[in-house]
Amino acid sequence: MSTLLDVFVGRQPIFNKDLGVYAYELLFRSGDQSNHAVILGGDSATAQVVLNAFMEIGLTNLVGEHKAFLNFTEGFLLRENIPLFPRAQLVIEVLETVKPTPAVIKAVEHLRGLGYTIALDDFFYTDEYKPLVALADIIKIDILDVGAKNLANHIRSIRATNERVRLLAEKVETREQFEYCKSLGMDYFQGYFFAKPQIIKGHRLPSNKMAILNLLASVYDPDVDMGDLAAIVGRDVGLSHKLLSFVKTYPGNQDIQINSIKDAVLRFGLQKLQSWVSVLVLSGMDDKPHELFNTALIRARFLELLAEKGKCSMRDTYFMVGLFSCLDALMDTAMIEALAAMTITDEAKAALTVYEGVMGQALSCALAIERGDIVKTVFLDINPGDISALYMQAMVWATATGSNMG
């Protein structure tokens, strides 16, 4: 029987001038006794807030009909999975660590065009950030960091670039600060004077990492069948619960009747499923470097291309072998133990554990390329130049896919 696990989200209200609640900022928290953020990779922290807020506790239970501010790292901004989130309620809060690169500016323009509200967090004005200021709907100013003497000039500089932008005063700790910020024309207010972050506790069913990785392998298979995806989700009660919860909370789906896991999968669609799985992977494996996932994707596509070029059957199995080739590192266990609970063919297991068979040769070829071992970069009778070209194709594909799944 599955044991329920505790999950936590920090929630701090944001007020308007009349001290009515305008929104809540949702914050990463690791426990109910620790009202501060534990140091964690930014992408993983955001992913865990998304997982807990949208799939476990429920956005309505956290913010009601109010808006929800959510911190976004550069990594999350540049992913294509953001349209997964409800546009009417989500405020994308661009962290102060995000640099205004052309890619970031393009991503923010795209998101704003989709209807998302854009906020800049802990903002300190410099000319370098003019392009982002021009796109922002809300700018959050840490009044303690800027200082009372510089605050008026700071606001003038911002409004000179964007007259329509609304300003949010952060770190408001006294009534005097609140009144002063209000006199300067600031629109929203947040800080300990009003309320400290409240930790909201919920529960989740644990999901099997193997099931998540199986699902990851399937959602990026170009020949994927939606019925097969439903079967993978349906075999894990934690995954099933997460998907049904998320589908039900998605705008327009609140009143629908979901008859089965397959019904939920079909309603969600493949693109949103890819995004959903990427959030699960990021939130559950925060201690694993992104490069591991990138390497797995490259190998998966490379082995698939080798199989195609060599006219091998079961190309989807080659893809899976490449994808699972980093499984031992991801799971912190020996490969044979990581594969023990998986229903994959003996041929695939032999390829992954002892590099046996044609699939094992393909995987050995991938490893040889990564090591720069030209002598062992061989597979069947394929020309070495073609093998190198196929690996480059796989790298391009993995880059494009990685930008979508994180």
N, C-alpha and C positions, 0 to 999 in steps of 0.2 A: 504494500500500500504506500502511495506517495506521501511524503511528509511535507506539509506546508512550510515555506521559508518566508521570513520577514523581509519586506522591502520598504524603503524609505525615500521620501522626497521632501526637500525643504521648500517652504512656501512663504514668501514675504509679500504683503500687500503693497500696492502702489496707489496713491490717493490723488484726487483732483483738488482744485483750489477750495472746494466746499467740503473737503475731507470725506467725500464719498469714494468708495473703492472703484478704481478704474480698471485695474488688472492685478495679476499676481505674477511675481517672478518665481519660476521653478528652479530649484537648485539641487545639485548633487549632495546627498548625505549618505553616509555608510551605516548609521545606526541611530537609535532614538535617544542615546545619551550623549551624543556628540554633535552639537549645533555648529559645526564648521565643516568645510570641505576637506576631506582627506586628499593628499596629493595623488593625483591619478592622471594618466594621459588624457588630454582634452577631448579627443574624439570618443574615448571610452566613457568618460564622465557624461558627455552629452548623450551618448547611446543609452547609458543606464537610466538617465532621467527620462528619456523617451520611452524606454521599455517599461519603467515603473509607472509613469504618468498615463501613458496611452493604453498599455496592454494589461496592467495589473490593477492599479488603484482606480483608473478611469478619469479622464480629463474633467468630466462633469462633476465628479465627486471632489476634485481638487479646486476648480475655479468657477463652477457653475456656468453662467452665461458670460462671465467676464473674459477678458483677453488673458493669454498666457505668454509671458516673456520667457524665451528659452535661449541660453547661450549657444552660439554657433562658432566653432573654430573654423579656420581656413579649410580644413579637410572636409567639414560638413557643408560649407558653402559651395565647394567645388564639386560636390557629388550631385548626381541627378536624382537622388532619392528624396529630396526635400518635398516635392509635390505630394508625397505620401501624407503630409500633415494638413490639417484643416486650415484653409486660408483665412476664414473669417475670424478665427480666434488666435491663431499663432502670430506672435511678434518675434521676428528673427532678430536676435540681439547679437550684432557683430562684435566680437570681443576686441578689446583694445590691442591685443597682440597681433591682430590680423593686419598685414601691410596692404596698402592700396595698389596692388599689382594690376596689370591689365586683365589678368584672368579673374581676379577677385571682383574688379569693377564690372566686368562683363557678367559675372554670375549674379551680382546684386541687381544689376539692371534687369536681367532675366527674371529673377524672383519677384522684383517689384512689378514687372509687367504681368506676372501671373496673379497678382493681387495680394501678395504678402505685405504686411507692414514691416518696415525696416527700421531698426533702432541701432545706434552706435553706443557701445558701452564704455564707461569711464573715459569719456572723450576729452582730450586736450587739443585745442585747435592749433594746427600748423597748415601752411599752404599745401603741403604734400597731400593732405587729406581732403582737399577741396572736391575732388570728384565724388568721394563717398558722402561728404556733407550735402552736396547737391542732390543726391539720391535718397537721403535719409528722411523718414517721416518723423522720427523722434531721436533726439540726442540726449544721452544721459551724462550729466556733469557731476563728478565727484567734488562737492563744494569744499571739502576739507583739503583736497589735493590742490585745487585751483587757488583757494584762499579768498577771503572776503574782499580784499583790496583789488584783486584782479578779476573778480567775477563779472562785473558790469562790462569791462572791456572784452572779456572772453565772449560774453553773450553777443555783443555788437559785432564781433568778428564772424561769429557763426551766422547771424541773421543777415549780414552783408552778402554772404554766399547763398543762403537759402532762407527767404523771407517766410515761407509757409511752415518751416519746421517747428515742431513742438519740443519744448525743453523739459527735461525731467531732472530734478535736483536729487542727487544721491547723498547718503551719509548725513541726512538732516537729523541732528541730535538734540536740538533745543527749539522752543517756540520762537525765540528771537531769530534763529536761522530760517525757520519756516516763513515768518513774516517778511524777512528781508528778501528771500528768494521770490516770494509772491509779489513783492513790490517791484522787482526787476522784470516781472512779466513771465515768470516760469509757470508751466502748465501743470506738471505732475510732480509728486513728492514721494520719497522713499527713505526710510531710515529708522534708527532705533527710537527716535522721538515718537514715532507712530506705532511701530511694532517690530519686534525681533522676528527673524524667520521662525516659523512654526514647522516642526517636523511631523509630517503625515505618514502614518504607518499603514501598510497593507500587507497582503500575503500573496504568494505566488506558488504555483506548482513547479517543481524543478523539471527542467527539460534535459534530456540526455544529449550530451555534446555530440555523440555519434549520430543521433538523429538529425541534429542541426547540420552537421557536416554532410550527411547524406542528402539533405534537402538542398544545401548549397551546391553540391555536385549536380543536382538535377535541374535546378532553376536556371542554370547557365548552359544547359545542354541545348544546342540549337534544334534538336529533334524531340524536345520534351513533350510529354503528354500530360495534360492537366489532370487526368484521372490518376496517373502515377503519382503526381505531386500530392493529390488528396490522400492517396494510400500511405505515403510516407508520413504526412502530418497526422493522419488518423491512428498510426501505430504508437504515437507518443501522446499521452494525456496532457503533458505540460504544453507541448506545441499546439495541440488542438485547442486548449483553453485560451492560449495567447491569441491565436488567429481569430477565434470566434469573438473574443472580447474586442479586438481591434476592429474587426469588420463591423461590429455593432456600434462602435463609437464613431465610425467614420461618417462625415456629413451626408445626410440623405438616407442612411441605413438604419437610423434609430428605430424605426417602426416596422422594419421588414421581419419576416419570419424565415429563419434559416433552417432548412430541413436536414442538412447533412454537412459533413466536412467538405465534400465535393461541391456542394452548393456555395459554401463560403469561399472556396478556392476560385470558383468561376466568377463569383461576384467581385472578388478582389482583383483578379486579373494578374497576368504574368509579371508586368513591370512593377506593380506594387508588391508582389510576392518577393521579387528580387531585392527590393529595397528593405522589406520587412526582415528577410533572412540576414541581410548585411548588418542591420541593427542588432539582431540577436548575436551574430558572431562578434561584433565589436564590443557589445556589452558583457559578453561572457568570457572573453579572452583578452582582457585589458593588459595582461602582462606579456602578451606575445607581440613581437615586432611586426609591423605591417609588411615588412619585406618577406616574411614567411608566406603570407597569403599571396603576395605578388609572384613569388617563386613557384608556388603551387599552381597558380593560374597559367603561368608560362609553360610549365611542364605539361599541364593538361592539354592545352591547345597544341603544343609541339608534338606530343605523342599522337594526337588525333590527326594532325597533318601528315606525320610519318606513315600512319596506317592508311591514310587515303592515297598517298603517293606510292606506297608499296602494295596497294590493292589488297589490304588485309581486311578480314571481316571483323565484326564487333568493334567498330570505331568508337562507339560510345564508351566501351569498356576501357579502351586505351585512354580516353579522356579522364575517366574516373581514376585509373591507376596513377596518372600524372598528378591529379588533384590531391589524391590521398598520399602522395609520396613524402609529404612533410608532416604526416599525421603523428609520427612518433614525437617530433619536436613540439607540435601543438598540444599533444595530450600528456607530455612529460612521462612517456612510458615507452617500452620496447615496441617496435612495429607489430610483432606477432601478437602482443597483448592488446594493442589498440585495435587490431583487426578481428579479434576473437569474437566479439559480439555482432559483427557485421555479416549480413547475408550477401556476400559477394562470391564470385566463382573461385574455385581452387586455382585456376590459371592466374587470376588477378592477384590472389594472395601470394602465389609463388613468385610472381613478378616483383611484388612489393617487398617481400622478405628476403629472397635469395637471388633475385634478378634472373629467374629461370624463364625459359620459353621466349617466344618472339616478343611478347610484351615486356619481358624483363630486359631483352636486348634493346628495345626502344628506350626504356627508362635509363639503362646504362649509357646509351648514346647522349641523352639529355645531361646526365651527370658529367660526362666527359667534356661536353661543350662548356659547362659551367666551370670546370677545372682548367680549361684550356688545353686539354689532352687531345691533340689532333689525331694521334695514332688510333685512339679508341673511339673517335667520332665516326662510327660506322653503323649502318643499319641496312640489312639486306643488300641489294645491289644498287642502292641510291647513290648518285654522284655526291661526293663530299661538298661540292659547291651548292648543290640543291639542298643538302641538309642544313647548311649555314643559312641559306635563304629562308628555309622553312622556320628556323629558330627565330630569325628576325621578324617574320610574319607573326609568330606566336607572341613575341615581345610587344609588337604594336597592338595586337588584339588584347593582351593582358592589360596594357595601359588604358585602353578604351574601356574595357570591362571594369577595371579597378576603379576608374573615376565614377562608375555607376554604383558599384557595390561597396566601396570604401576600402 
